[in-house]
Structure formats: C-alpha cells, structure tokens
C-alpha cells in the first residue's frame, strides 16, 4: 500500500513540474492558451505544434494522456493483479514511445533556441528541468527573435531598429505592370484538419527579357511557387503578367504561359514536325490560319535547331533533342512567361549548355524564362537573375534572395550556386542551417532598398 502512495505522489509531482515548466516556456513559444500547459495530452501537442512538429506533438499528446491514465489505473485497481500487470505493461510501452517522440520535440526546441545538443543530458535526468531553465532565463530566446537582433552583425546595415522593419516583403516591394510581378502572402494546405504553410512572404518583380534561375533545397517551395504563379494551385497571392491579373483573368492570360515539366510527355511514334505541328493546332486559337501556324512552327523549329531532323521519329532522338522538342511544343503559343523544370536533367555539360543557350535566345525575344536546375554553375553566366528559396525552422518555404548571380554570391559570401544552396540547407541535410538567418537578412535588405533590388 505504501508503494502505491509513493507512485501516486510521483505521478502528481511529475504532472505538476512538467506543467509548470511548459507554462514558463509557453510565453516564449507564443501559445495563445497557456493554461493548456496543465492538461495532459493537449500540453504536449501544443509544445510540438509551436516548434513546427504538429504531427509528432499529436502522437505524443495522445500517448501523454494515456500514460497518465494508465498510471492512475495501476494505482486505483486493488486486488486485481492481472489488470494491474496489464496496466503496468501498457504504462511501460507508452513511456518508451513517449520518450522517443518527446526527444524529437526537445531536439527541435534546442535548434529553435540555438542551444548545444549536450542539453539533452539534462532531459534524460528530468525532462521538465530544461524547459523550466529555458523558460525562466531571459538570455534564452527563440532564434526567430534573435536573428532580427543580430541583423546588423550579419552584414546588413538596415539603418533602423529590427522591430521597425516591415512585417513582410510584400510591404517592401511595389507591384509593377511590366513583366512578372509576384506578391505571395502564403500558400497553405490542410492535413488532418491542421493547416500547414508551404510557402510564405515571396515578393519580387521580374522584368522582360530575363532568364531567371529558381534555386533552393528540397522542400524549399520551388514547385509550390511555380504552381502558384501559373495558377495551377492558387495561393493567397497577387500575380500580374504584364499588368494582367493571372488569377482574376486566367482565361485571357493562360495561353501566354508556357510550362515544360521535368519528364518528356511526348509520344515517340510520330515525326518531330508532326509532334510540334499538332501542339500548335491544339494550343493556338482557331483564328490562326494554316499558313500562319506553319510559319510559327517553322520559326520555333529553326530557333531550337530541330529543322534538319524534322522528319525523323521522336523515339529515335537523343535526350537533348527530346528536351528541345518539348520546349518547341510550348513555344508555339508565343508565351510571355516560360517556365521549365530541369530542362537539362540527365544531359551532359555540352548538351546542357546548348539547351540553356537556346533559352537565353528565347528570353531575349522579350520573354521571361524561369528555370529550375540542379546544376546551375556550369551555365550561370547566361542568367540575369536568381531566386533563392529556403526552408525555415518552421519548415516553410521563404524567399532568401532575389537579384543577379553576382549579387547572390556577395550576399551569401559564396563562390558558387551550389555553395549557396548548402548554406540554406539544414544541418541534417548536410548544409549549414542558416536559412532563418538569411531569410531575415534579405528581408532587412529589401526594406532598406525599396524600389531597388527587391523590385
């Protein structure tokens, strides 16, 4: 009986200490309902959710509630050894899984506050103690706040206090009627009733005759941004192409947007000329005459170097020729905005440069060409601008830079585009883990140069 009282006291103290610790740190993590720190289950979910691990928090919250319930059951049941044994076993299993999921959340907290992994040793001794120390000591602040305080130290002289900076890039970058103007507040999805932000705060203006590199690590939001820009997956955004609202006037502007996906979506049992010609017949307005259509096809074939082999079967063409055929199929509509996803995928350096040289010529004909490629350094001299997206500590894609390749190298302090990507990738991905820092650094730069680089 005495041992049961000891167990009961331990349960009460464990609940109390963890609840108080969560209550202290909840202010720094900006919980809206801090009293949930005292509710088993909900408190761990809120902890995980506030550091960007909502799914782990949900699993951990359920196990936390069952853990407390199984402990109470083990104490309350008298004289029923079989039930007590089963409750004890469940209690032990829950403790093991709860420990694993809590460890993931605690590691994320260390990352958020910029603390050494050695802190995990304190968690192994008493899991509530580090939370209490971090919550009570004013010197420990979430990285998102500390970045703003250190913006000047990172090479950006904003000329103002961090808190006076605009809340978003959208406030710093004006909308223009020339070229492509992107002002994206956020792009979200709902998963199991929980809203997740895939991309937020992207604002930039791309002038005509621009070949633009879209750069970023895995999960940074490159595809999400492209889908939002072309109207395939609408975001909370305003996108203007030469003054026309892409979302509001989609029917009038959709034919001025070309998109070449990563895979070659063409049939192989037809000739090159027929393949491009069929694309023109399907995509050009019916008002275009046969003669006009033939002239458009011929000009595109000449531009992309496809005329000499136009009567050959598509299936017999090389990888580089297949990519040029795909480009020609989209180019027949004379798009003002042309987007390509890895047009040089699987191609060697020589063929890759041929492709990008053609894209450079296409951009020079008063078009905007945006390209995703994983090997940009071998053709970086052909690009006018580079967009860098980074995944922040909340696992949300953010704009980390927009400007010329030379300016990008100076901003990141790197010699190549590959090194730039490594600087924004997380340490778990082999990178430097500087995404949050560089996102805020660019926001400060954009605010100090309204109408300059950011626009």
N, C-alpha and C positions, 0 to 999 in steps of 0.2 A: 504494500500500500504506500509506503514511504517513497519507493522508487517512482510510483505513478505521480505523486505530488511533485517530485523533482522534475519529471518530464513535463508536467503541466506548467510549472514555473519557467522552464527553459523555453517552452513554446510561446508563452506570454512575453518574455523578455526579448526573444528573437523577433517577434512581430513588432514590439514597441521600438527597439533600437533601429530596425530596418525602416520602419515608418518615419521615425524622426529624421533619420539620415536622408531619406528620399524627400521629405518636406524641406529640408535645408537646401538641397541641390536643385529642387524643382524651380526655385526662383531664377537661377542662372540658366535653366533649360527652358524657361518661359512657358511653364504649364499654365493653362487657363484655370484649371480647377485643382489647386494644390492639395485640397483636403482628400483627394483620391489617394494620396500617399499612405493613408491609413486603411485602405480597403484591399484585402488580399485579392490577387488576380489583376484587378484594374491598375494597381500601382506599378506592377512590372510591365504591363502593356504600355502605360504612359511613358515609362522610362525608355523602353525600346523605341517607341514611336518618336520621342523627342530627339533621338540621336540618329534617326533615319533607318531604324531596323524594326519597322512596324510588324512585319511577319514574325520575326524572332520574338518580339515583345508579346504578340498574341499567343504563340505557343507557350512561352514562358509564363504568361499570365494565367493561362488555364492550369498549368502544372503547379503554379504557386498556390492557387485556390485549392486544388485537390490535395496538395501537400499538407496544407494547414488542416483541411477536413479529415484526411487520413490520420493525422496526428491526434486530433480530438477524438476520433473514433477509437483509436488504440487506447486512449486514456479512459474513455467513457464506458467501454464494454467491460463488464465484470463477470468473471467466471465462465467465459466462453473463449477457451484457448484457441480453438480453430479460427474463429473470427479475428481474434487479436493477432494471431500469427499471419493471417492473410493481410490484415491491415498494415502490419509491420513490414511485410514484403513489398506491398504497394508503396508504402512510405519510403522505403529504401530505393526502389526503382525510380520513383518520382524525384528523389533527391539527386540521383545520378544525372538524369536528363535535365533537371532544373539547373544543376551546376554547369552543364555543358552550354546550355543556351544563355545563362546569365554571364558566363565567361565571354561569349561573343559580344554581348552588350557592353560589358565592362571594358573590353578591349577597344570598342568604338568610343567609349567615354574618354579613355586615355588619349586616343587620337584626337578627339574633339578639343580636349583641353591642352594638347601638346605635351603630355606627360610621358615619362620613361616607362617602358614595359615592366621595369622592376617593381612598379607599384602593384603588380598582380600578386606579388608575395603577400602583401598586406591583405588582399582579398581572400587569399587561402586561409589566413588566420581568422579573420572576421569580415564577412562580406559587406557589412554595414559601415565599417570604420573608414575606408577610403572615401565613400560617399559623404560621410559626415565632415571629414577633413576638407575635401574639395568644396563642399557647400558652405562651410563656415569661413574659410580663409579667403580674403578678398584678392589675394595675389593670383588665385587660380580663376581664370576666365575662359569661356569658350573661345576657340580660335577665331570664329567669325567676328567677334568683337575686337580681339587683339590685332587682327590683320589691319583693321581701319586705323588703330592707334599707331601702327608701325608703317603706314603707307609711305611716309617720307623717307624712312630708312631703306625702303626697297627701291629707291631711285626715282620716286615720283614726288616732285615738289608741287603740291596742289595749291599752295597759297591760301589755304583755308583750314578750318578745323574739320576733322573727319565727319562729325555729326552733321555738318552743314552741306555735305555732298548730296547731290540729287539722289533720291531713293532708287532710281533705276537709270539705265542707259537711255530708255525711251524719253526721259526728260532732257537729256543732253543732245540728242540727235534730231534735227529737224526733218520733216517729211519733204521730199522733193518730187517734182513732176517729171524729172528727166532720169531715164534709166530705171533701175530696180530699187525700190525703197521698202525695206523690211523693218517693221516695228512690232515685234512679237513680245507680248507680256508673258504668256505661258502656254504650254501645251500639256494637258493632263489626261490621264486615263484612270478609270476606276477598276480596282481589283479587289474582289470580295468585300465590296461596299466601302473600300478605303481609297481615297483619291491619292494618286501618285503624280508628281510633277516630273515630266520627262525633260522639258526644256523651258527656260525662262529668261527674260531680260536680254533679248537679242535685238539690237537696233543698229542699222547700217544702211548706207546708200551706195549703190554700185553704178558708176557712170557707163554709158555705152562704150563700145569698143574695148571691153575689159575681159581678159582671160583671168579667171579667179580660181585659186586653189582653196578647197574646203578641207581643213586639216583637223584632226582630233583623234584621240584614242578610242578604244572600244567602249561603247555605251555613252559617248560624249554628246550624242544627239545629231549626228550628221544626216542620217536618213530621215529622222524626225523633222529636221529643219527643211530638207528638200521637199518632203511630202506636204509640209505646211505652206511652203512658198508656191508650189504648183497647184495647191487647192485640193490635193488628193485626200489629205487628212487635215481639216481645218483646225486652227488654233485660235486662242484669244489674241488676235493679231490684226494688223492692217498691212496689206501687201499691195503696193502700187507698181504697175509696169507701164512706164511712160505716161504716168498720170491716171491710168485706168485702175480702178479698184478690182483686184483679182477675185476677191470673194463676192463683192456685190454685182460685178458684171462678168461673171465667169464665162458665160456663153459667148461673149464677144471677144474675150481675150484668150480662151483656151487654145485656139489654133495658133496663137503666137508664142506658145510654149512647147519646146521640144525636150523629150527626155529619153536618154539611152540607158537602159538598165545594164547591170553587170553581165548578165547572161545574154547570149546571142539568140534572140527569139525570131528566127527566120527559118523557112523551110529550105531544105537542101536540094530538092529535086526540080529546081527551076533555074533559069539563067539569071545572071546578075541584072541585066537590063529589064527583064520582066518583073523581077522582085522589086526593084526601085520604082518601076512604072506602075505596078499595082498599088504600091504605097501612095503614090501621087494620086491615082484615081480614087482611092478610098478617102484620102485626107484633104484634098483640095476641093474648094467649092465647085458646085455643078456649073457655075457661070464661067469657069475657066475652060477655054476651048481645047481641043485635042492638040492643036499646033502650039498653043501657049504652054500646055502641060509638057509636051515633048521637049520644048526649049528649056523649061525648068529642070527636067530630069537630066538633059544633056549637060547643062551648066554645072549641076551638082556632081555628076559623074566625072566631068573634066577636073573640077576642083579637087576631088578626092582621089584622082589617079585610077579610076575604075574603067575608063573607056576602052582601053586596049584589050581587056579580057571580058568585055560585057556579055559576050555570047557563051561564055563558059558556065558550067553548073556551079551553083553556090557551094555544094558539097565538096567540090574539088579545090576550093580556095583555101589559102593559108589563114592562120589566126589573125594576122594583121589586116588582111583583105576583108575578112568577115566583120571585123570591127568597123572598117570603113564603109562597108555595105550598110550596116546598122545605122551609122551616122548619116549616110545619104538618105535613108528611108525617113528619117526625122527632119532632115534639112529641106525636103521638098516643100514644106509649108512656109518656108522663109521665117523661122521663129526669131522673135526679138530676144527671147531668153532660151538658152540651150544648156541643158544640164546633163552631165554624163557621169555615171558611176563606174569607176575603174575601167576606162576605155583601153588601158594598156595591160590589163590583167593577163598574166601568162606570156607576155611578149618580151623579147629581148630588148636590150638598150637601143639598138639601131632602129628597129621597127617602132619601138615606143616613141622615139624622137620624131619619126616620120608622122605618126598619128598626131602628136602634140603640135608639130609644125603646121599641119592642116587645121587644127583647132585654133591656132594663132591667126591664120588667114581668115577663118570664119569669124572670129571676134573682130578683126579689123574691118569687116564689112558692116560696121555699126550694130553689132550684136553683143550681147552679154553671154559669156560662156563660163559656166561653173563646173568644176571638175573635182571629183574625189579620186585620189590615187594614193597608194601606199608606198610609191617610190618617186616622190616629187623632186628629190635633189638632182636627179640626172637631167631634168628639164626645167628647173626652177627659173632659169634665165628668161624663159618665154612668158612667165606670168606677170601680170600687172599688180594683182592684189592677192592677199592670203587672209582667209578667215580661219581663226583658231577657236575651236570649241573645247571646253574642258568639263569633266565631271567633278562637281564639288563634293564636299564632305557629306552632303545630303543626297548624293547620287543623282543630282540634277544637272543636266547639260547647261552650260553658261558660256557666254561669249568672253573669251580671254584675250582676244586681239583681232583687230582688223586694220590692215594697212599694206604697204608694199613689202615684198620679201626682205629687202634691206632693213626696213624699219622693224620688221619682226625679229630679225637676228639681233638688232640692237636692243630691242625691248626685253627679249628673253635672255640676252647675253650668251647666245649660242651661235655656232658656225654653220648649222645645217637645220633643215626642217625636221629631220629625224631626231636630232637632239632636242628640238623644241617640244616634240610630242613626248619624249621621255621626261621632260621637266614637269609636264602636267599630269602624266600618268601616276597612279597611286604606287606606293612602295610595294604593295602586294603584287602589282603588275610589273615590278622591276624598274619603276620610274622614281622620280624624286619626290613625288607627293606634294607639289607646290601649287596645285590647282586653285585652292581658295585664295592664296596669296596673290596669284597672278590675275585672277578674275577681278579682285578688288583694286589691284594696281591699275588695270586697264580702265575700270570704271572711274577712278580718280583722274586718269589721263584724259579720258573723254570729257569729263566735266570741266577740266581746265582748258580744253581746246574746242569749245563749242564752235561748230562750223568748220573745224579743221579736219584732222584725220578721221574722226568718228563719222563724219558726214561725207 
